[in-house]
Structure formats: structure tokens, C-alpha cells
Amino acid sequence: MIREVHRRYVGDARALLPEVEAFLGSDDVALRFVPESATTWDERGSEAAEVLRDSGLALPLEPTSPR
């Protein structure tokens, strides 16, 4: 799991740069949580969300489905 996170954010630099490989391999830990419940909210209708969309500065939404 940790290698997948590194691959997503660091890419091939890990394999190409020995210092990066040593640093990334040194002290990471992965915890997996299994939620018992979840709460969501929808703020797309708020004035702030509307202004942000209209300005063109809103970032695209990321899917929340497992990868």
C-alpha cells in the first residue's frame, strides 16, 4: 500500500534516485480503517460554491470510488 502511495506522488523518481529510495523506504507505516458509518453533505448550492464555479477557479471533483 505504501509503494502505491509513493508511486502516485513521486512516480519514477523513487527508482531513479537512490537518495529518494532510501528516504521513502525508511519509516512509513500504513493503517487501514474500516468505517462503521459515513456522513456526506452537499454544498453545491451554497453561494460560495456558485461564486467559485462562476470564477472558473473551482477544481474538478475527484471520484471517491476505490482505485
C-alpha positions as CSV (number, residue, x, y, z in Angstrom):
1,M,0.0,0.0,0.0
2,I,2.8,2.4,0.8
3,R,4.5,1.8,-2.5
4,E,1.2,2.6,-4.3
5,V,1.1,6.0,-2.4
6,H,4.7,6.7,-3.3
7,R,4.1,5.7,-6.9
8,R,1.2,8.1,-7.1
9,Y,3.0,11.2,-5.7
10,V,6.7,10.5,-6.6
11,G,6.4,8.4,-9.7
12,D,9.7,7.0,-11.2
13,A,11.9,9.3,-9.1
14,R,11.9,6.6,-6.4
15,A,13.7,4.1,-8.7
16,L,15.9,6.6,-10.4
17,L,17.3,8.5,-7.4
18,P,18.9,6.4,-4.6
19,E,18.5,9.1,-2.0
20,V,14.8,9.2,-2.7
21,E,14.6,5.4,-2.5
22,A,16.4,5.4,0.9
23,F,14.2,8.2,2.3
24,L,10.9,6.6,1.2
25,G,11.9,3.2,2.5
26,S,12.8,4.4,5.9
27,D,9.8,5.0,8.2
28,D,6.4,4.8,6.6
29,V,3.5,2.9,8.1
30,A,0.1,2.2,6.7
31,L,-3.1,1.8,8.7
32,R,-6.3,0.6,7.2
33,F,-9.5,1.8,8.8
34,V,-12.9,0.2,8.2
35,P,-15.6,2.8,8.9
36,E,-18.7,1.8,10.6
37,S,-20.7,4.7,9.1
38,A,-20.3,7.8,6.9
39,T,-21.9,11.2,6.6
40,T,-21.9,13.3,3.4
41,W,-23.2,16.8,2.7
42,D,-23.9,18.7,-0.5
43,E,-22.8,22.3,-0.5
44,R,-23.0,22.7,-4.3
45,G,-26.0,25.0,-3.9
46,S,-24.2,27.4,-1.5
47,E,-23.4,31.0,-2.5
48,A,-19.7,30.3,-2.0
49,A,-19.8,27.3,-4.3
50,E,-21.6,29.2,-7.0
51,V,-19.2,32.1,-6.9
52,L,-16.2,29.7,-7.1
53,R,-17.7,27.9,-10.1
54,D,-18.5,31.1,-11.9
55,S,-15.0,32.4,-11.3
56,G,-13.5,29.4,-13.1
57,L,-11.2,28.8,-10.2
58,A,-13.1,25.7,-8.9
59,L,-11.0,22.5,-9.1
60,P,-12.6,19.4,-10.8
61,L,-14.2,17.0,-8.4
62,E,-12.3,13.7,-7.9
63,P,-14.2,10.5,-7.9
64,T,-14.5,8.8,-4.5
65,S,-14.7,5.3,-5.8
66,P,-11.9,2.9,-4.9
67,R,-9.0,2.9,-7.4
